[in-house]
């Protein structure tokens, strides 16, 4: 069964790339996110994308063929280091690596080994290119938790420069992430359900957004129902304790002086409470003759409690 992360990556991989500028930016994001550039000296490079999702590799295979007329090789990898899990690799022909790096704004003779940590500014000029770069990076190093369990989205960038660049691009779209170092990765992450939903929409994962929003609504309804149940239980417990105290007061009066010594209105209410120990004040009021409102019943119960208190302390109940 596919995870929610895999569903999101697969959906973003199905996003149709319309313009060459976006194709360059998306491939650059993917290549940098997985650390897919290898330098072999004398200006020779090899480029490869390695992913857990075959649909992602097929997406970039088609993208390179359509926009750059480069035919790549797809390999299947399975090692003990991956706990037997299958990974997929897209290998760019070595003779095309240099031109492809230059086209994606990643080749720079002044940079270390001639490879830029982030693309040149002209590659990221338009907002659609910024969005495409984030989409490519997410497909190779992104993950999002199942919203049924928690809200967490992250980019596990191979270096801090790329992590800071991802944060900068997200802030351009008014999505504000945090950064942490985890082992050898610099993790850019979001925690809030709303910001994650915005990010998924930005990446083009509209179906995943709908799935997440459905979960969020279900959670909100569930939490609201639980709060109401807890509130009702609390109110019920409080009412039961109060009713028990009223019964104790009435029993005391009955034993000490007899209920017949009470005024008629109080005597009626005392008898109603003894006969209906689990009813609310409003329900007792409906049984009275004539019927009383909740405040009227409460007033009579308060007077009964005052009489019981005087009996406990030995005070004159006529006073």
N, C-alpha and C positions, 0 to 999 in steps of 0.2 A: 504494500500500500504506500502510495506517495505521501510525503509529509507536506505540511502547509507551505514550508519553504520551497520544496520542489514544485508545488503547484504554482507558486508565485513566479519562480524563475522560468518555468515552462511558459507561463502566460506572457511574461515580458519578452521571451524569445520569439513568441509569435507576433509581436508588434511589427508592423510593416515599416521598414526604413525607406523613406521616400527620396531623400537627397544625399548626394555624395558627402556633403559636409557632416551630416549626421552619421553616415557610415564610418567616416574617419574617426570621429569622436567616440563612437561606440566601441570600435575595435581597439582604440587606444586605451579606453577605460578597462576593457576586458584584459588586455595584454598586461597593463601595469598592475591590475588587481591580483593576478595570479603569478606575477613575477616571471612572465613568459619570455623574457629576452635573455639570451646567452651570448656572451662575447667570446670569440675564438681567436682574437688577435688579427692584426693586419687588416682591420676594417671588415672582418667577416663576422656575421651574426647568424644565429638561428632563432626562429620565433615559434612558439607553441602555446596553445591554450589547453589547459587541463581542467576538466570539470566533472562533477558527479552526475550531471544530467545530459543524456545523449541529445535531447532536443536543443540544448544550448549549443553544443558543438555543431549540430546540423545547421543551426541558424547562422553561425559565423562561417561555416563552409559555403552556404548560399550567398552570404553577404560579400565575401571576398571574391567569389566567382562573378557575381553580378556587377559589382562596382569597380573591381580592380582586375578582372579577368585572370585571377590567380586560382589554379586548381590545387587544392591541398589534400593531404593524406589524413584519414581518420584512423586512429589506433584505439584498441581496447587494452586497458591496463588492469592487471590484477596482481597485487603483491601481498605478502604477509603483513607489511607495514600498514596496509589499509584494512586489516582484519578480514581479508578476503573480499572486500567490497570492490565492485567494478567502477573504474573511472574511464573517462573518454578523453582522448587527446587529438587536437587538430594541429598538424605539423605543416608549417609553411615551407615551401621549397626554399632552400638556402639562397638560390640565385635571385629570389624575389624579396628577400628579407630587407635588404638595404633600402630599396625603393619604397617598400611599404612603410618602413619606419619613418622615412623622410616625408611621405605623404601624410602620415598621422602626426607629424610634428614632434617626433620623439628622437630624431637624430640630430646631434649637435656636436661638432668637433671640439667645442670648448668644454663639454660636459665630461664627467668621469666615464671612461670607456666609450665616449661618444653617445651615451644614452641619457636623455633627459628624464628626470623623476616625474615630471608632469608635462603635458603637451605645451607647445608654443601657444602664445596668446591668440594668434590668428586662427588657430584650429578651434578655439572655444569662444569665438566672437558672438555667436547667436545663442539665444536662450534654448532653441531646439537642440543645439550641439551640447550645451551644458546638461540638458535632460538626457540626451543620448549617452553621454559619458557616464553619468550615474547609472543608467540602465545597464550598460556594458559591465561596469564594475560590480554591480549587484549580482549579475548573472554568474560571475566567477568567484566573488568573495562575500556575497551577501547571504543573510539568513533572517528568517522571521519566525517567531514562535507561534504555535497553535493558539489562536485567540481564546479557545475554550479554556486554556490553562493559564496563560499570562499574556501580557503585552510587551513584546521586546523585538526590535529590529536592529540589525547590525551589519556593518561592513568590517570585515577582518582584514585590514590593509597590511601589506607586507612591510611598510615603512611609515614613519611619522609624516614625512613630506606628503605622501599620497593621502594619508588620513586627514591632514589639515586641509588639503585641497578639496576632498570630499565634503568636509564641513563647510568650506567656503561656498561651494556650489549649492549645497542644501540651504544655506543662509540666503543665497540669491533668491530662492523660491520661498523664503520666510518659513523654513523648517529648521528648527534650532536643535542641534544634536550635541551630545557630550562625547568625550574621548577618554579612553583608558588603555593602559598597556597590559596585555595578557600574554604571558610567555613571550614569544618572539613577534607577536602581532600587535598592531595598534588598532584598537577597536573603536569605531565610531558607532554610537548607539542611540536609539530612541526608546522611551519607555511608555509614553502616554498613548492611549488608544487613538485619540484624535490625530495626533501628529503622525502616527504610523499609518493611519488611514490616508492622510494627505500624501505621505510618501509613496504609498502603493499606487495611488491615483497618478502621481507624477511619473512613476515608472511605467504606467500604462496597464497596470493589473486591475482593470475595472471589475472583473468578476470576483477577484479576491477581496476587493474593497466591499463589494456587496455581501460576500460571505462573512467578512469581519463585522460589518455593520449589523447583520442579522444576529450574530453572536452577542454583540454589544447590547442590542435591544433586549435580547433574552436575559442577559445578565442583569440589566437594569430592572426589568420586570421582576425577576426572581429576587433580587435584593430588596426591592420595594415591598414585595409580598412578605418576605421574611421579616422586614422591619415592622410591618403591620401586625404580623402574627406575634412577634415578640412584644410589641406594644400592647396588643390585646391580652396576651398572657399576663403581662405585668399589671395591667389594669384589673384583670380578673383576680389575680392573687391579692392585690391591694383591697379590692371589694370584699373578698372572702375573709380576710383578716379583720376588716372593719366590722363585717356582719357578726363574726365570732365574738368580737369585743362587745357588740351591742347585746348579743344573747347572754353573755356573762353578766352584764349590767342588769338586764331584766331578771335573770335568775336570782341575783343578789337581792333585788328589790322584792321579788316574790317571797323569798325566804325570810327577809328581815321584817317587812311590814305588810306584805301582801299586795297584789296588783290592784285590789279593790280600793286601796287608799290613794291611788293615783287619780288625777283628773280624768274625766271620761275620754277626752281626746288622746291623752297619753296612754291610758289603759288600752284603748282600741289599737293603737300603734304597737304597743308592747306585745299584745296577743298576736297581731299579724306577723310580727317578726319571729316570734316563737314558732308559729305554724309554718313560716316560710323562711327558713334560715339562709337559703341560697339565692333569694331574689334580690334584685337591685332596688335602690330607693324608689326609682321611677315605677317599677312593677308593684311595689308595696303601695304606692300612692294610688294606683289604679284599683287596688282592692279595698281602699278606704271608702267610707260612706259619710259624707259625699267624697268623691275622688279628690285627691290632692296632687299637686305638682311635686317635683323632686325637691324643690327648696322647702316646701311645706313639711314634707316628711323629714328632711334633714333637720329642720328646726325642732321638731318634736323629739327626734332621737337625741339631739344635743341636750334638750332639757332632761330627758331620761338619764343620760350620762352624768349630768350635773347632780341629779338626785343620788345616783349610785356612788359618786365620788364622796358626797357628804356622808353617806352611810358608812363608807370605808373609814373615814376619819372621825366618825362619831359626832359630826356636826348635826345641828337641829335642821331637819329638812324643811321646816316651815320658814326658816330664816333664809 
